[in-house]
């Protein structure tokens, strides 16, 4: 987040929905997530890739979600039911290598959110 290019150009958010069901969907929480970007985060999202979305959930949720987003934000969201190698190939077409995709999304990057947060807190960030 301290990287000047990330603040200027934005970051790519990778989100895995493999274990998500329709009952997990919360419209207000999702709207709040997008509001956070403009209100509190020191950087912007240049793209959001949501993978493993069940086709029925996608068909039901996408129209509701997109109703709350500007055209600019809708264009930055890539959603897919793809997982595994098909997902990695799709991400590669956007220039996202499997070496930066977390292992829980079938990539090669071993990443621990809790360790990352702990390091940031220890550094006073």
Buried (B, 14 or more C-beta within 10 A) or exposed (E): EEEEEBBEEBBBBBBBBBEBEEEEBEEEEBBEBBEEBEEEEEBBBEBBBBBBBBEEBBEEBBEEBEEBBEEEBEEBBBBBBBBEEEBBEBBEEEEBEBEEBBEEBBBEBEEEEEEEEEEEEEEEE
